[in-house]
Amino acid sequence: MTDHQIAHDALDHLEMAKRQLQHLETVLFIAQGMATGSPRLESLLNLGWFYVADAANVGSCNAEEIEEQLMEPAPRNAEVPNCGAESEVAGVSLADFAKGRQIAAAEQLGITQQALNTALKLKRQIRVNVFDDGRVAAVEVKTFPSPGRRKRK
């Protein structure tokens, strides 16, 4: 697994954690309104809401920073050799490859089941090739240049 793939997986995990913190923030905010009459409970819920909101904000800032870094051009000497677009884009979709066997598919790809599940939920365009010798390679198909790419001056 390349550093770039690890960073993408980390970003996926961070995005998922950020969403979960935002949901928890909402639950605690609603609970604050329902805890009238108990100052201790109100204080505890307020403190919990503060920490969750702060963690969600930090997660959001970190996700933006990682995403910006991932948008930077890749180094010229990439770790994976260029085998040609036709052979790399062939194969089956990640969804078909992992259908009914996410844990095994994730292990074959060298990622966590959670990262695989996140990629499926985000509907990332990933193609998987299974070679005769049992090796597995996955390639994400993206537009080039990236829509969010900064233009040179």
TIRO-2110 file (N, C-alpha, C; in Angstrom, 1 decimal):
// TIRO-2110
0.9, -1.2, 0.0, N, 1, A
0.0, 0.0, 0.0, CA, 1, A
0.9, 1.2, 0.0, C, 1, A
0.6, 2.2, -0.9, N, 2, A
1.4, 3.4, -1.0, CA, 2, A
1.1, 4.4, 0.1, C, 2, A
1.9, 5.3, 0.3, N, 3, A
1.6, 6.4, 1.3, CA, 3, A
0.4, 7.2, 0.9, C, 3, A
0.2, 7.4, -0.4, N, 4, A
-1.0, 8.1, -0.9, CA, 4, A
-2.3, 7.3, -0.6, C, 4, A
-2.2, 6.0, -0.7, N, 5, A
-3.4, 5.2, -0.4, CA, 5, A
-3.7, 5.2, 1.1, C, 5, A
-2.6, 5.1, 1.9, N, 6, A
-2.8, 5.2, 3.3, CA, 6, A
-3.4, 6.6, 3.7, C, 6, A
-3.0, 7.6, 3.1, N, 7, A
-3.5, 8.9, 3.4, CA, 7, A
-5.0, 9.0, 3.0, C, 7, A
-5.4, 8.4, 1.9, N, 8, A
-6.8, 8.4, 1.5, CA, 8, A
-7.6, 7.7, 2.5, C, 8, A
-7.1, 6.5, 2.9, N, 9, A
-7.8, 5.7, 3.9, CA, 9, A
-8.0, 6.5, 5.2, C, 9, A
-6.9, 7.2, 5.6, N, 10, A
-7.0, 8.0, 6.8, CA, 10, A
-8.0, 9.1, 6.7, C, 10, A
-8.0, 9.7, 5.5, N, 11, A
-9.0, 10.8, 5.3, CA, 11, A
-10.4, 10.2, 5.4, C, 11, A
-10.6, 9.0, 4.8, N, 12, A
-12.0, 8.4, 4.9, CA, 12, A
-12.4, 8.2, 6.3, C, 12, A
-11.4, 7.7, 7.1, N, 13, A
-11.7, 7.4, 8.5, CA, 13, A
-12.0, 8.7, 9.3, C, 13, A
-11.2, 9.7, 9.0, N, 14, A
-11.4, 11.0, 9.6, CA, 14, A
-12.8, 11.6, 9.3, C, 14, A
-13.2, 11.5, 8.0, N, 15, A
-14.5, 12.0, 7.6, CA, 15, A
-15.6, 11.3, 8.3, C, 15, A
-15.5, 9.9, 8.5, N, 16, A
-16.5, 9.2, 9.2, CA, 16, A
-16.5, 9.6, 10.6, C, 16, A
-15.4, 9.7, 11.3, N, 17, A
-15.4, 10.2, 12.7, CA, 17, A
-16.0, 11.5, 12.8, C, 17, A
-15.7, 12.4, 11.9, N, 18, A
-16.3, 13.8, 11.9, CA, 18, A
-17.8, 13.7, 11.9, C, 18, A
-18.3, 12.9, 11.0, N, 19, A
-19.8, 12.8, 10.9, CA, 19, A
-20.4, 12.2, 12.1, C, 19, A
-19.7, 11.2, 12.7, N, 20, A
-20.2, 10.7, 14.0, CA, 20, A
-20.2, 11.7, 15.1, C, 20, A
-19.2, 12.5, 15.2, N, 21, A
-19.1, 13.5, 16.2, CA, 21, A
-20.2, 14.6, 16.0, C, 21, A
-20.5, 14.9, 14.7, N, 22, A
-21.5, 15.9, 14.4, CA, 22, A
-22.9, 15.3, 14.9, C, 22, A
-23.1, 14.0, 14.7, N, 23, A
-24.4, 13.4, 15.1, CA, 23, A
-24.5, 13.5, 16.7, C, 23, A
-23.4, 13.1, 17.3, N, 24, A
-23.3, 13.2, 18.8, CA, 24, A
-23.5, 14.6, 19.3, C, 24, A
-23.0, 15.5, 18.6, N, 25, A
-23.1, 16.9, 19.0, CA, 25, A
-24.6, 17.3, 18.9, C, 25, A
-25.3, 16.9, 17.9, N, 26, A
-26.8, 17.1, 17.8, CA, 26, A
-27.5, 16.5, 18.9, C, 26, A
-27.2, 15.2, 19.2, N, 27, A
-27.9, 14.5, 20.3, CA, 27, A
-27.7, 15.2, 21.6, C, 27, A
-26.5, 15.6, 21.9, N, 28, A
-26.2, 16.3, 23.2, CA, 28, A
-26.9, 17.7, 23.2, C, 28, A
-27.0, 18.4, 22.1, N, 29, A
-27.6, 19.7, 22.1, CA, 29, A
-29.1, 19.5, 22.4, C, 29, A
-29.7, 18.5, 21.8, N, 30, A
-31.2, 18.2, 22.1, CA, 30, A
-31.4, 17.8, 23.5, C, 30, A
-30.5, 17.0, 24.0, N, 31, A
-30.6, 16.6, 25.4, CA, 31, A
-30.5, 17.7, 26.4, C, 31, A
-29.7, 18.7, 26.0, N, 32, A
-29.5, 19.9, 26.9, CA, 32, A
-30.9, 20.6, 27.1, C, 32, A
-31.7, 20.7, 26.0, N, 33, A
-33.0, 21.3, 26.1, CA, 33, A
-34.0, 20.5, 26.9, C, 33, A
-33.7, 19.2, 27.0, N, 34, A
-34.6, 18.3, 27.7, CA, 34, A
-34.3, 18.2, 29.2, C, 34, A
-33.1, 18.7, 29.6, N, 35, A
-32.6, 18.5, 31.0, CA, 35, A
-32.9, 19.6, 31.9, C, 35, A
-34.0, 20.3, 31.6, N, 36, A
-34.4, 21.4, 32.5, CA, 36, A
-34.7, 20.9, 33.9, C, 36, A
-34.4, 21.7, 34.9, N, 37, A
-34.7, 21.4, 36.3, CA, 37, A
-33.5, 20.7, 37.0, C, 37, A
-32.5, 20.3, 36.3, N, 38, A
-31.4, 19.6, 36.9, CA, 38, A
-30.1, 20.4, 36.5, C, 38, A
-29.7, 21.3, 37.3, N, 39, A
-28.5, 22.1, 37.0, CA, 39, A
-27.2, 21.3, 36.7, C, 39, A
-27.1, 20.2, 37.5, N, 40, A
-25.9, 19.4, 37.4, CA, 40, A
-25.9, 18.6, 36.0, C, 40, A
-27.1, 18.1, 35.7, N, 41, A
-27.2, 17.4, 34.4, CA, 41, A
-27.0, 18.4, 33.3, C, 41, A
-27.6, 19.6, 33.4, N, 42, A
-27.4, 20.6, 32.3, CA, 42, A
-25.9, 20.9, 32.2, C, 42, A
-25.2, 21.1, 33.3, N, 43, A
-23.8, 21.4, 33.2, CA, 43, A
-23.0, 20.3, 32.6, C, 43, A
-23.4, 19.1, 32.9, N, 44, A
-22.7, 17.9, 32.4, CA, 44, A
-22.9, 17.8, 30.9, C, 44, A
-24.2, 17.9, 30.4, N, 45, A
-24.5, 17.9, 29.0, CA, 45, A
-23.8, 19.0, 28.3, C, 45, A
-23.8, 20.2, 28.9, N, 46, A
-23.1, 21.4, 28.2, CA, 46, A
-21.6, 21.1, 28.0, C, 46, A
-21.0, 20.5, 29.1, N, 47, A
-19.6, 20.2, 29.0, CA, 47, A
-19.3, 19.2, 27.9, C, 47, A
-20.2, 18.1, 27.9, N, 48, A
-20.1, 17.1, 26.8, CA, 48, A
-20.2, 17.7, 25.4, C, 48, A
-21.3, 18.5, 25.3, N, 49, A
-21.5, 19.1, 24.0, CA, 49, A
-20.3, 20.0, 23.6, C, 49, A
-19.7, 20.7, 24.5, N, 50, A
-18.6, 21.6, 24.2, CA, 50, A
-17.4, 20.7, 23.7, C, 50, A
-17.1, 19.6, 24.4, N, 51, A
-16.0, 18.8, 23.9, CA, 51, A
-16.2, 18.1, 22.6, C, 51, A
-17.5, 17.7, 22.4, N, 52, A
-17.8, 17.0, 21.1, CA, 52, A
-17.7, 18.0, 20.0, C, 52, A
-18.3, 19.2, 20.2, N, 53, A
-18.2, 20.3, 19.2, CA, 53, A
-16.8, 20.7, 18.8, C, 53, A
-16.0, 20.8, 19.9, N, 54, A
-14.6, 21.1, 19.6, CA, 54, A
-13.9, 20.0, 18.8, C, 54, A
-14.1, 18.7, 19.2, N, 55, A
-13.5, 17.6, 18.5, CA, 55, A
-14.0, 17.5, 17.1, C, 55, A
-15.3, 17.8, 16.8, N, 56, A
-15.8, 17.8, 15.4, CA, 56, A
-15.1, 18.9, 14.6, C, 56, A
-14.9, 20.1, 15.3, N, 57, A
-14.2, 21.2, 14.6, CA, 57, A
-12.8, 20.9, 14.2, C, 57, A
-12.1, 20.3, 15.2, N, 58, A
-10.7, 19.9, 14.9, CA, 58, A
-10.6, 18.8, 13.8, C, 58, A
-11.6, 17.8, 13.9, N, 59, A
-11.6, 16.8, 12.8, CA, 59, A
-11.9, 17.4, 11.4, C, 59, A
-12.8, 18.4, 11.4, N, 60, A
-13.1, 19.1, 10.1, CA, 60, A
-11.9, 19.8, 9.6, C, 60, A
-11.2, 20.5, 10.5, N, 61, A
-10.0, 21.3, 10.0, CA, 61, A
-8.9, 20.3, 9.6, C, 61, A
-8.7, 19.2, 10.3, N, 62, A
-7.7, 18.2, 9.9, CA, 62, A
-8.0, 17.6, 8.6, C, 62, A
-9.3, 17.3, 8.4, N, 63, A
-9.7, 16.7, 7.1, CA, 63, A
-9.5, 17.6, 5.9, C, 63, A
-9.8, 18.9, 6.1, N, 64, A
-9.5, 19.9, 5.1, CA, 64, A
-8.0, 20.0, 4.7, C, 64, A
-7.2, 19.9, 5.8, N, 65, A
-5.8, 20.0, 5.6, CA, 65, A
-5.2, 18.8, 4.8, C, 65, A
-5.7, 17.6, 5.2, N, 66, A
-5.2, 16.4, 4.5, CA, 66, A
-5.7, 16.4, 3.1, C, 66, A
-7.0, 16.8, 2.9, N, 67, A
-7.5, 16.8, 1.5, CA, 67, A
-6.7, 17.8, 0.6, C, 67, A
-6.4, 19.0, 1.1, N, 68, A
-5.5, 19.9, 0.4, CA, 68, A
-4.2, 19.3, 0.0, C, 68, A
-3.6, 18.6, 1.0, N, 69, A
-2.3, 17.9, 0.7, CA, 69, A
-2.4, 16.8, -0.3, C, 69, A
-3.5, 16.1, -0.3, N, 70, A
-3.7, 15.0, -1.3, CA, 70, A
-4.0, 15.6, -2.7, C, 70, A
-4.4, 16.8, -2.8, N, 71, A
-4.7, 17.4, -4.1, CA, 71, A
-3.4, 17.9, -4.7, C, 71, A
-2.3, 18.0, -4.0, N, 72, A
-1.0, 18.4, -4.5, CA, 72, A
-0.6, 17.4, -5.5, C, 72, A
0.2, 17.8, -6.5, N, 73, A
0.7, 16.8, -7.5, CA, 73, A
1.5, 15.7, -6.9, C, 73, A
1.3, 14.5, -7.4, N, 74, A
2.1, 13.3, -6.9, CA, 74, A
3.5, 13.4, -7.4, C, 74, A
4.4, 12.8, -6.6, N, 75, A
5.8, 12.9, -7.0, CA, 75, A
6.0, 12.2, -8.4, C, 75, A
7.0, 12.6, -9.1, N, 76, A
7.2, 12.1, -10.5, CA, 76, A
7.6, 10.6, -10.5, C, 76, A
8.3, 10.2, -9.5, N, 77, A
8.7, 8.8, -9.4, CA, 77, A
7.8, 8.0, -8.5, C, 77, A
6.6, 7.8, -8.9, N, 78, A
5.6, 7.1, -8.1, CA, 78, A
6.1, 5.7, -7.7, C, 78, A
5.6, 5.2, -6.6, N, 79, A
5.9, 3.8, -6.2, CA, 79, A
5.4, 2.7, -7.1, C, 79, A
4.2, 3.0, -7.7, N, 80, A
3.6, 2.0, -8.6, CA, 80, A
3.9, 2.3, -10.0, C, 80, A
4.5, 1.3, -10.7, N, 81, A
4.8, 1.6, -12.1, CA, 81, A
3.6, 1.7, -13.0, C, 81, A
3.7, 2.5, -14.0, N, 82, A
2.6, 2.7, -14.9, CA, 82, A
2.4, 1.5, -15.8, C, 82, A
1.4, 0.8, -15.7, N, 83, A
1.2, -0.4, -16.5, CA, 83, A
0.2, -0.2, -17.6, C, 83, A
-0.2, 1.1, -17.8, N, 84, A
-1.1, 1.4, -19.0, CA, 84, A
-2.5, 1.5, -18.5, C, 84, A
-3.2, 2.5, -19.0, N, 85, A
-4.6, 2.7, -18.5, CA, 85, A
-5.5, 1.6, -18.8, C, 85, A
-5.4, 1.0, -20.0, N, 86, A
-6.3, 0.0, -20.4, CA, 86, A
-6.3, -1.2, -19.4, C, 86, A
-5.1, -1.7, -19.1, N, 87, A
-5.0, -2.9, -18.2, CA, 87, A
-5.4, -2.5, -16.8, C, 87, A
-5.1, -1.3, -16.3, N, 88, A
-5.4, -0.9, -14.9, CA, 88, A
-6.9, -0.7, -14.7, C, 88, A
-7.6, -0.1, -15.7, N, 89, A
-9.0, 0.3, -15.5, CA, 89, A
-9.9, -1.0, -15.7, C, 89, A
-9.4, -2.0, -16.4, N, 90, A
-10.1, -3.2, -16.5, CA, 90, A
-10.4, -3.8, -15.1, C, 90, A
-11.1, -4.9, -15.1, N, 91, A
-11.4, -5.6, -13.8, CA, 91, A
-12.8, -5.3, -13.4, C, 91, A
-13.1, -5.6, -12.2, N, 92, A
-14.5, -5.5, -11.7, CA, 92, A
-14.6, -4.3, -10.7, C, 92, A
-15.8, -3.8, -10.5, N, 93, A
-16.0, -2.7, -9.6, CA, 93, A
-15.7, -3.2, -8.2, C, 93, A
-15.3, -2.2, -7.3, N, 94, A
-15.1, -2.6, -5.9, CA, 94, A
-16.3, -3.2, -5.3, C, 94, A
-17.5, -2.7, -5.7, N, 95, A
-18.7, -3.2, -5.1, CA, 95, A
-18.9, -4.6, -5.5, C, 95, A
-18.7, -5.0, -6.7, N, 96, A
-18.8, -6.4, -7.1, CA, 96, A
-17.8, -7.3, -6.5, C, 96, A
-16.5, -6.8, -6.4, N, 97, A
-15.5, -7.5, -5.7, CA, 97, A
-15.8, -7.8, -4.3, C, 97, A
-16.4, -6.9, -3.6, N, 98, A
-16.6, -7.0, -2.1, CA, 98, A
-18.0, -7.5, -1.8, C, 98, A
-18.8, -7.7, -2.8, N, 99, A
-20.2, -8.1, -2.5, CA, 99, A
-20.3, -9.4, -1.6, C, 99, A
-20.9, -9.2, -0.4, N, 100, A
-21.1, -10.3, 0.5, CA, 100, A
-19.8, -10.8, 1.2, C, 100, A
-18.7, -10.1, 1.0, N, 101, A
-17.5, -10.6, 1.6, CA, 101, A
-16.5, -9.4, 1.9, C, 101, A
-17.0, -8.4, 2.6, N, 102, A
-16.2, -7.1, 2.8, CA, 102, A
-15.0, -7.4, 3.6, C, 102, A
-15.0, -8.2, 4.6, N, 103, A
-13.9, -8.4, 5.5, CA, 103, A
-12.8, -9.1, 4.7, C, 103, A
-13.1, -10.2, 3.9, N, 104, A
-12.1, -10.9, 3.1, CA, 104, A
-11.6, -10.0, 2.0, C, 104, A
-12.5, -9.2, 1.4, N, 105, A
-12.0, -8.3, 0.3, CA, 105, A
-11.1, -7.3, 0.8, C, 105, A
-11.4, -6.7, 2.0, N, 106, A
-10.5, -5.7, 2.6, CA, 106, A
-9.1, -6.3, 2.9, C, 106, A
-9.1, -7.5, 3.5, N, 107, A
-7.8, -8.2, 3.8, CA, 107, A
-7.0, -8.4, 2.5, C, 107, A
-7.7, -8.8, 1.4, N, 108, A
-7.0, -9.0, 0.1, CA, 108, A
-6.3, -7.7, -0.4, C, 108, A
-7.1, -6.6, -0.2, N, 109, A
-6.6, -5.3, -0.6, CA, 109, A
-5.6, -4.6, 0.3, C, 109, A
-5.5, -5.2, 1.5, N, 110, A
-4.6, -4.6, 2.5, CA, 110, A
-5.1, -3.4, 3.2, C, 110, A
-6.4, -3.3, 3.3, N, 111, A
-7.1, -2.2, 4.0, CA, 111, A
-8.0, -2.7, 5.1, C, 111, A
-8.6, -1.8, 5.9, N, 112, A
-9.6, -2.2, 6.9, CA, 112, A
-10.9, -2.4, 6.2, C, 112, A
-11.8, -3.2, 6.9, N, 113, A
-13.2, -3.3, 6.4, CA, 113, A
-13.9, -2.0, 6.4, C, 113, A
-13.6, -1.1, 7.4, N, 114, A
-14.2, 0.2, 7.5, CA, 114, A
-13.8, 1.1, 6.4, C, 114, A
-12.5, 1.0, 6.0, N, 115, A
-12.1, 1.8, 4.8, CA, 115, A
-12.8, 1.4, 3.5, C, 115, A
-12.9, 0.1, 3.4, N, 116, A
-13.6, -0.5, 2.2, CA, 116, A
-15.1, 0.0, 2.2, C, 116, A
-15.7, -0.2, 3.4, N, 117, A
-17.1, 0.2, 3.5, CA, 117, A
-17.3, 1.7, 3.2, C, 117, A
-16.4, 2.5, 3.7, N, 118, A
-16.5, 4.0, 3.4, CA, 118, A
-16.4, 4.3, 1.9, C, 118, A
-15.4, 3.6, 1.3, N, 119, A
-15.3, 3.8, -0.2, CA, 119, A
-16.5, 3.4, -0.9, C, 119, A
-17.2, 2.3, -0.5, N, 120, A
-18.4, 1.9, -1.1, CA, 120, A
-19.5, 2.9, -0.9, C, 120, A
-19.6, 3.4, 0.4, N, 121, A
-20.7, 4.4, 0.7, CA, 121, A
-20.5, 5.7, -0.1, C, 121, A
-19.2, 6.1, -0.3, N, 122, A
-18.9, 7.3, -1.0, CA, 122, A
-19.0, 7.1, -2.6, C, 122, A
-19.3, 5.9, -3.0, N, 123, A
-19.4, 5.5, -4.4, CA, 123, A
-18.1, 5.9, -5.2, C, 123, A
-17.0, 5.6, -4.6, N, 124, A
-15.7, 5.9, -5.3, CA, 124, A
-15.6, 4.9, -6.4, C, 124, A
-15.1, 5.4, -7.5, N, 125, A
-15.0, 4.6, -8.8, CA, 125, A
-13.7, 3.8, -8.7, C, 125, A
-13.7, 2.7, -8.1, N, 126, A
-12.5, 1.8, -7.9, CA, 126, A
-12.7, 0.5, -8.6, C, 126, A
-11.7, 0.2, -9.4, N, 127, A
-11.7, -1.1, -10.2, CA, 127, A
-10.7, -2.0, -9.6, C, 127, A
-11.0, -3.3, -9.5, N, 128, A
-10.2, -4.3, -8.9, CA, 128, A
-9.8, -5.4, -9.9, C, 128, A
-8.5, -5.6, -10.0, N, 129, A
-8.0, -6.7, -10.8, CA, 129, A
-7.4, -7.8, -10.0, C, 129, A
-7.8, -9.0, -10.3, N, 130, A
-7.3, -10.2, -9.6, CA, 130, A
-6.4, -10.9, -10.7, C, 130, A
-5.1, -11.0, -10.4, N, 131, A
-4.1, -11.6, -11.3, CA, 131, A
-4.1, -13.1, -11.1, C, 131, A
-3.5, -13.8, -12.1, N, 132, A
-3.4, -15.3, -12.1, CA, 132, A
-2.7, -15.8, -10.9, C, 132, A
-1.7, -15.0, -10.5, N, 133, A
-0.9, -15.5, -9.3, CA, 133, A
-1.5, -15.2, -8.0, C, 133, A
-2.8, -14.7, -8.0, N, 134, A
-3.5, -14.4, -6.7, CA, 134, A
-3.3, -13.0, -6.2, C, 134, A
-2.4, -12.2, -6.8, N, 135, A
-2.3, -10.8, -6.4, CA, 135, A
-3.5, -10.0, -6.8, C, 135, A
-3.8, -9.0, -6.0, N, 136, A
-5.0, -8.1, -6.2, CA, 136, A
-4.5, -6.7, -6.3, C, 136, A
-5.0, -6.0, -7.3, N, 137, A
-4.6, -4.5, -7.4, CA, 137, A
-5.9, -3.7, -7.6, C, 137, A
-6.0, -2.6, -6.9, N, 138, A
-7.2, -1.8, -7.1, CA, 138, A
-6.7, -0.4, -7.6, C, 138, A
-7.5, 0.2, -8.5, N, 139, A
-7.2, 1.5, -9.0, CA, 139, A
-8.4, 2.4, -9.0, C, 139, A
-8.3, 3.6, -8.5, N, 140, A
-9.4, 4.5, -8.4, CA, 140, A
-9.4, 5.4, -9.7, C, 140, A
-10.5, 5.5, -10.4, N, 141, A
-10.6, 6.2, -11.6, CA, 141, A
-11.1, 7.6, -11.2, C, 141, A
-10.3, 8.6, -11.5, N, 142, A
-10.7, 10.0, -11.2, CA, 142, A
-10.5, 10.9, -12.4, C, 142, A
-11.2, 12.0, -12.4, N, 143, A
-11.0, 13.0, -13.5, CA, 143, A
-9.7, 13.6, -13.3, C, 143, A
-9.1, 14.0, -14.5, N, 144, A
-7.8, 14.7, -14.5, CA, 144, A
-7.9, 15.9, -15.4, C, 144, A
-7.4, 17.0, -15.0, N, 145, A
-7.0, 17.3, -13.6, CA, 145, A
-8.2, 17.4, -12.7, C, 145, A
-7.9, 17.4, -11.4, N, 146, A
-8.9, 17.4, -10.4, CA, 146, A
-9.7, 18.7, -10.5, C, 146, A
-11.1, 18.6, -10.3, N, 147, A
-11.9, 19.8, -10.4, CA, 147, A
-11.5, 20.9, -9.4, C, 147, A
-11.0, 20.5, -8.2, N, 148, A
-10.6, 21.4, -7.2, CA, 148, A
-9.2, 21.9, -7.3, C, 148, A
-8.5, 21.6, -8.4, N, 149, A
-7.1, 21.9, -8.6, CA, 149, A
-6.9, 23.4, -8.7, C, 149, A
-5.9, 23.9, -8.1, N, 150, A
-5.6, 25.3, -8.2, CA, 150, A
-4.9, 25.6, -9.5, C, 150, A
-5.2, 26.7, -10.1, N, 151, A
-4.6, 27.0, -11.4, CA, 151, A
-3.3, 27.8, -11.1, C, 151, A
-2.3, 27.5, -12.0, N, 152, A
-1.1, 28.2, -11.9, CA, 152, A
-1.2, 29.6, -12.4, C, 152, A
-0.4, 30.5, -11.8, N, 153, A
-0.5, 31.9, -12.2, CA, 153, A
0.6, 32.2, -13.2, C, 153, A
END
